[in-house]
Amino acid sequence: NINGAFRGAAFMRQAVEELCRTAGARINYKLFVEDAGSGLAHFFEDEKSVSGVITDDNARFISGALIGQETITNRMRISSNSTASYKSNVPPYEASTYYEWHYDKDYLTKSISEESFNRYGHKYLSVEKFDLISDIDQDPLKIAKKLAIRFAYPSLLCQFEVPFSEFKTLGVLDLVEVLHSSVPYSFGGSTSALNPTYNGDEVDLTNGRPWRRAKRYRGEVEAIELLYNERTTAKLRLTVRLITNPADPT
């Protein structure tokens, strides 16, 4: 629940950012452009249905980028009615009203943040103030859980080129499945695979071409770009955030 008021002058963008930050939500552009009745926001802990499948057969892999560790958070303090905040990787301090999240606090925090801590150490939330919190007894835990799930690991962003005709109904923040051999298979391992065997003998099912393997990912569409000219059929360039955290139900 969200409750409260903004102090002083605030631009619409600042108000929307604060609302999303408190609710753990993201705004869909369709709210302002196409359909004011839907697409306002989605919450990280909500499950969504898959809107498309990206494979070697229908997509060309363009690039991949791993976002830096500065986006990670696995220890945080959620406070309300407090003007204090602290910078990233600085130990927390006492605040008037707060909830503190750290990986070894209880079973829930351990199941979500322990692996992140083991890999990257303590990563503190840089701003702890959430003045639009409505229920100080329940909401801080919900906010901390959403942030801990979403930012446990660096985001892996991949770009694909896909046919417009097949993905024309896809929207920003929609969920897709990615089963493409250009995406890391497992722990950065090669996508090259041994040929299958039958009764102990190797079987060539690809007529001499490499036998490839791919790992299935869920992904959230971050951006869509239309690629069109008079000489070729229309295509879309999709930027997809691969969901690598098993605890993320997005």
Contacts in CASP RR format, 6 or more apart in sequence:
PFRMAT RR
TARGET T0000
AUTHOR 0000-0000-0000
METHOD contacts of the structure
MODEL  1
NINGAFRGAAFMRQAVEELCRTAGARINYKLFVEDAGSGLAHFFEDEKSV
SGVITDDNARFISGALIGQETITNRMRISSNSTASYKSNVPPYEASTYYE
WHYDKDYLTKSISEESFNRYGHKYLSVEKFDLISDIDQDPLKIAKKLAIR
FAYPSLLCQFEVPFSEFKTLGVLDLVEVLHSSVPYSFGGSTSALNPTYNG
DEVDLTNGRPWRRAKRYRGEVEAIELLYNERTTAKLRLTVRLITNPADPT
1 134 0 8 1.000
1 135 0 8 1.000
1 139 0 8 1.000
2 19 0 8 1.000
2 22 0 8 1.000
2 23 0 8 1.000
2 132 0 8 1.000
2 133 0 8 1.000
2 134 0 8 1.000
3 132 0 8 1.000
3 133 0 8 1.000
3 134 0 8 1.000
4 131 0 8 1.000
4 132 0 8 1.000
4 134 0 8 1.000
6 14 0 8 1.000
6 15 0 8 1.000
6 18 0 8 1.000
16 27 0 8 1.000
18 132 0 8 1.000
19 25 0 8 1.000
19 132 0 8 1.000
20 26 0 8 1.000
20 27 0 8 1.000
20 41 0 8 1.000
21 130 0 8 1.000
22 130 0 8 1.000
22 132 0 8 1.000
22 133 0 8 1.000
22 143 0 8 1.000
23 41 0 8 1.000
23 43 0 8 1.000
24 43 0 8 1.000
24 44 0 8 1.000
24 143 0 8 1.000
24 146 0 8 1.000
24 147 0 8 1.000
25 41 0 8 1.000
25 42 0 8 1.000
25 43 0 8 1.000
25 44 0 8 1.000
26 41 0 8 1.000
26 42 0 8 1.000
26 173 0 8 1.000
27 40 0 8 1.000
27 41 0 8 1.000
28 39 0 8 1.000
28 40 0 8 1.000
28 41 0 8 1.000
28 42 0 8 1.000
28 171 0 8 1.000
28 172 0 8 1.000
28 173 0 8 1.000
29 172 0 8 1.000
30 38 0 8 1.000
30 39 0 8 1.000
30 171 0 8 1.000
30 172 0 8 1.000
31 37 0 8 1.000
31 38 0 8 1.000
31 39 0 8 1.000
31 40 0 8 1.000
42 48 0 8 1.000
42 173 0 8 1.000
43 146 0 8 1.000
44 146 0 8 1.000
44 149 0 8 1.000
44 150 0 8 1.000
44 248 0 8 1.000
44 249 0 8 1.000
44 250 0 8 1.000
45 145 0 8 1.000
45 146 0 8 1.000
45 149 0 8 1.000
45 249 0 8 1.000
46 249 0 8 1.000
46 250 0 8 1.000
47 249 0 8 1.000
47 250 0 8 1.000
48 174 0 8 1.000
48 175 0 8 1.000
48 250 0 8 1.000
49 175 0 8 1.000
50 175 0 8 1.000
50 176 0 8 1.000
50 177 0 8 1.000
50 218 0 8 1.000
51 169 0 8 1.000
51 170 0 8 1.000
51 171 0 8 1.000
51 174 0 8 1.000
51 175 0 8 1.000
51 176 0 8 1.000
52 167 0 8 1.000
52 170 0 8 1.000
52 174 0 8 1.000
52 176 0 8 1.000
52 177 0 8 1.000
53 176 0 8 1.000
53 177 0 8 1.000
53 178 0 8 1.000
53 179 0 8 1.000
54 160 0 8 1.000
54 162 0 8 1.000
54 176 0 8 1.000
54 177 0 8 1.000
54 178 0 8 1.000
54 179 0 8 1.000
54 180 0 8 1.000
54 238 0 8 1.000
54 240 0 8 1.000
55 179 0 8 1.000
55 180 0 8 1.000
55 214 0 8 1.000
56 179 0 8 1.000
56 180 0 8 1.000
56 181 0 8 1.000
56 182 0 8 1.000
56 212 0 8 1.000
56 214 0 8 1.000
58 162 0 8 1.000
58 163 0 8 1.000
58 166 0 8 1.000
59 160 0 8 1.000
59 161 0 8 1.000
59 162 0 8 1.000
59 180 0 8 1.000
60 160 0 8 1.000
60 161 0 8 1.000
60 162 0 8 1.000
61 158 0 8 1.000
61 159 0 8 1.000
61 160 0 8 1.000
61 180 0 8 1.000
61 182 0 8 1.000
61 183 0 8 1.000
62 159 0 8 1.000
62 160 0 8 1.000
62 161 0 8 1.000
62 237 0 8 1.000
63 158 0 8 1.000
63 159 0 8 1.000
64 156 0 8 1.000
64 157 0 8 1.000
64 158 0 8 1.000
64 159 0 8 1.000
65 156 0 8 1.000
65 157 0 8 1.000
65 158 0 8 1.000
66 154 0 8 1.000
66 155 0 8 1.000
66 156 0 8 1.000
66 157 0 8 1.000
67 154 0 8 1.000
67 155 0 8 1.000
67 156 0 8 1.000
67 157 0 8 1.000
68 154 0 8 1.000
69 120 0 8 1.000
69 123 0 8 1.000
69 154 0 8 1.000
70 88 0 8 1.000
71 151 0 8 1.000
71 154 0 8 1.000
71 155 0 8 1.000
72 116 0 8 1.000
72 120 0 8 1.000
72 123 0 8 1.000
72 151 0 8 1.000
72 152 0 8 1.000
72 153 0 8 1.000
72 154 0 8 1.000
73 123 0 8 1.000
73 124 0 8 1.000
73 125 0 8 1.000
73 147 0 8 1.000
73 148 0 8 1.000
73 151 0 8 1.000
73 152 0 8 1.000
74 102 0 8 1.000
74 103 0 8 1.000
74 113 0 8 1.000
74 116 0 8 1.000
74 117 0 8 1.000
74 120 0 8 1.000
74 121 0 8 1.000
74 122 0 8 1.000
74 123 0 8 1.000
74 148 0 8 1.000
74 151 0 8 1.000
74 152 0 8 1.000
75 92 0 8 1.000
75 101 0 8 1.000
75 102 0 8 1.000
75 103 0 8 1.000
75 113 0 8 1.000
75 117 0 8 1.000
75 122 0 8 1.000
75 123 0 8 1.000
75 124 0 8 1.000
75 125 0 8 1.000
76 100 0 8 1.000
76 101 0 8 1.000
76 124 0 8 1.000
76 125 0 8 1.000
76 128 0 8 1.000
76 144 0 8 1.000
76 147 0 8 1.000
76 148 0 8 1.000
77 86 0 8 1.000
77 92 0 8 1.000
77 95 0 8 1.000
77 98 0 8 1.000
77 99 0 8 1.000
77 100 0 8 1.000
77 101 0 8 1.000
77 125 0 8 1.000
77 128 0 8 1.000
78 98 0 8 1.000
78 99 0 8 1.000
78 100 0 8 1.000
78 101 0 8 1.000
78 128 0 8 1.000
78 130 0 8 1.000
78 133 0 8 1.000
78 140 0 8 1.000
78 141 0 8 1.000
78 143 0 8 1.000
78 144 0 8 1.000
79 95 0 8 1.000
79 96 0 8 1.000
79 97 0 8 1.000
79 98 0 8 1.000
79 99 0 8 1.000
79 128 0 8 1.000
79 129 0 8 1.000
79 130 0 8 1.000
79 140 0 8 1.000
80 97 0 8 1.000
80 98 0 8 1.000
80 129 0 8 1.000
80 130 0 8 1.000
80 131 0 8 1.000
80 133 0 8 1.000
80 136 0 8 1.000
80 140 0 8 1.000
81 96 0 8 1.000
81 97 0 8 1.000
81 131 0 8 1.000
82 95 0 8 1.000
82 96 0 8 1.000
82 97 0 8 1.000
82 98 0 8 1.000
82 128 0 8 1.000
82 129 0 8 1.000
83 129 0 8 1.000
84 93 0 8 1.000
84 95 0 8 1.000
84 128 0 8 1.000
84 129 0 8 1.000
85 126 0 8 1.000
85 127 0 8 1.000
85 128 0 8 1.000
85 129 0 8 1.000
86 92 0 8 1.000
86 93 0 8 1.000
86 124 0 8 1.000
86 126 0 8 1.000
86 128 0 8 1.000
87 124 0 8 1.000
87 126 0 8 1.000
88 123 0 8 1.000
88 124 0 8 1.000
88 125 0 8 1.000
88 126 0 8 1.000
89 122 0 8 1.000
89 123 0 8 1.000
89 124 0 8 1.000
90 124 0 8 1.000
91 124 0 8 1.000
92 100 0 8 1.000
92 124 0 8 1.000
92 128 0 8 1.000
95 128 0 8 1.000
97 136 0 8 1.000
98 128 0 8 1.000
98 140 0 8 1.000
99 140 0 8 1.000
99 141 0 8 1.000
99 144 0 8 1.000
101 109 0 8 1.000
101 113 0 8 1.000
101 141 0 8 1.000
101 144 0 8 1.000
101 145 0 8 1.000
101 148 0 8 1.000
102 109 0 8 1.000
102 113 0 8 1.000
102 122 0 8 1.000
103 109 0 8 1.000
103 110 0 8 1.000
103 112 0 8 1.000
103 113 0 8 1.000
103 114 0 8 1.000
103 116 0 8 1.000
103 117 0 8 1.000
104 110 0 8 1.000
104 114 0 8 1.000
108 145 0 8 1.000
109 148 0 8 1.000
111 247 0 8 1.000
112 145 0 8 1.000
112 148 0 8 1.000
112 149 0 8 1.000
112 152 0 8 1.000
112 247 0 8 1.000
113 148 0 8 1.000
113 152 0 8 1.000
115 152 0 8 1.000
116 123 0 8 1.000
116 148 0 8 1.000
116 152 0 8 1.000
116 153 0 8 1.000
119 153 0 8 1.000
125 147 0 8 1.000
130 139 0 8 1.000
130 140 0 8 1.000
130 143 0 8 1.000
133 139 0 8 1.000
133 140 0 8 1.000
133 143 0 8 1.000
149 245 0 8 1.000
149 247 0 8 1.000
149 248 0 8 1.000
150 245 0 8 1.000
150 248 0 8 1.000
152 245 0 8 1.000
152 247 0 8 1.000
152 248 0 8 1.000
153 244 0 8 1.000
153 245 0 8 1.000
155 241 0 8 1.000
155 242 0 8 1.000
156 241 0 8 1.000
156 242 0 8 1.000
156 244 0 8 1.000
157 222 0 8 1.000
157 239 0 8 1.000
157 240 0 8 1.000
157 241 0 8 1.000
157 242 0 8 1.000
158 178 0 8 1.000
158 183 0 8 1.000
158 239 0 8 1.000
158 240 0 8 1.000
158 242 0 8 1.000
159 237 0 8 1.000
159 238 0 8 1.000
159 239 0 8 1.000
159 240 0 8 1.000
160 178 0 8 1.000
160 180 0 8 1.000
160 237 0 8 1.000
160 238 0 8 1.000
160 240 0 8 1.000
161 227 0 8 1.000
161 235 0 8 1.000
161 236 0 8 1.000
161 237 0 8 1.000
161 238 0 8 1.000
162 235 0 8 1.000
162 236 0 8 1.000
162 238 0 8 1.000
163 233 0 8 1.000
163 234 0 8 1.000
163 235 0 8 1.000
163 236 0 8 1.000
164 226 0 8 1.000
164 228 0 8 1.000
164 233 0 8 1.000
164 234 0 8 1.000
164 235 0 8 1.000
164 236 0 8 1.000
165 233 0 8 1.000
165 234 0 8 1.000
167 236 0 8 1.000
167 238 0 8 1.000
168 236 0 8 1.000
170 176 0 8 1.000
170 221 0 8 1.000
170 224 0 8 1.000
170 236 0 8 1.000
170 238 0 8 1.000
171 221 0 8 1.000
171 224 0 8 1.000
172 221 0 8 1.000
172 222 0 8 1.000
172 223 0 8 1.000
172 224 0 8 1.000
173 220 0 8 1.000
173 221 0 8 1.000
174 220 0 8 1.000
174 221 0 8 1.000
175 218 0 8 1.000
175 219 0 8 1.000
175 220 0 8 1.000
175 221 0 8 1.000
175 250 0 8 1.000
176 218 0 8 1.000
176 219 0 8 1.000
176 220 0 8 1.000
176 221 0 8 1.000
176 238 0 8 1.000
176 240 0 8 1.000
177 216 0 8 1.000
177 217 0 8 1.000
177 218 0 8 1.000
177 219 0 8 1.000
178 216 0 8 1.000
178 217 0 8 1.000
178 218 0 8 1.000
178 219 0 8 1.000
178 240 0 8 1.000
178 242 0 8 1.000
179 214 0 8 1.000
179 215 0 8 1.000
179 216 0 8 1.000
179 217 0 8 1.000
180 214 0 8 1.000
181 191 0 8 1.000
181 212 0 8 1.000
181 213 0 8 1.000
181 214 0 8 1.000
182 191 0 8 1.000
183 214 0 8 1.000
183 215 0 8 1.000
183 217 0 8 1.000
183 242 0 8 1.000
184 215 0 8 1.000
185 191 0 8 1.000
185 213 0 8 1.000
185 214 0 8 1.000
185 215 0 8 1.000
186 215 0 8 1.000
191 212 0 8 1.000
191 213 0 8 1.000
191 214 0 8 1.000
192 210 0 8 1.000
192 211 0 8 1.000
192 212 0 8 1.000
192 213 0 8 1.000
193 211 0 8 1.000
193 212 0 8 1.000
193 213 0 8 1.000
194 202 0 8 1.000
194 211 0 8 1.000
195 202 0 8 1.000
195 203 0 8 1.000
195 204 0 8 1.000
195 205 0 8 1.000
195 211 0 8 1.000
196 202 0 8 1.000
196 203 0 8 1.000
196 205 0 8 1.000
196 211 0 8 1.000
197 203 0 8 1.000
205 211 0 8 1.000
217 242 0 8 1.000
217 243 0 8 1.000
217 244 0 8 1.000
218 242 0 8 1.000
218 243 0 8 1.000
218 250 0 8 1.000
219 240 0 8 1.000
219 241 0 8 1.000
219 242 0 8 1.000
219 243 0 8 1.000
219 250 0 8 1.000
220 240 0 8 1.000
220 241 0 8 1.000
220 243 0 8 1.000
220 250 0 8 1.000
221 238 0 8 1.000
221 239 0 8 1.000
221 240 0 8 1.000
222 239 0 8 1.000
222 240 0 8 1.000
222 241 0 8 1.000
223 238 0 8 1.000
223 239 0 8 1.000
224 236 0 8 1.000
224 237 0 8 1.000
224 238 0 8 1.000
224 239 0 8 1.000
225 236 0 8 1.000
225 237 0 8 1.000
226 234 0 8 1.000
226 235 0 8 1.000
226 236 0 8 1.000
226 237 0 8 1.000
227 234 0 8 1.000
227 235 0 8 1.000
227 236 0 8 1.000
227 237 0 8 1.000
228 234 0 8 1.000
228 235 0 8 1.000
243 250 0 8 1.000
END
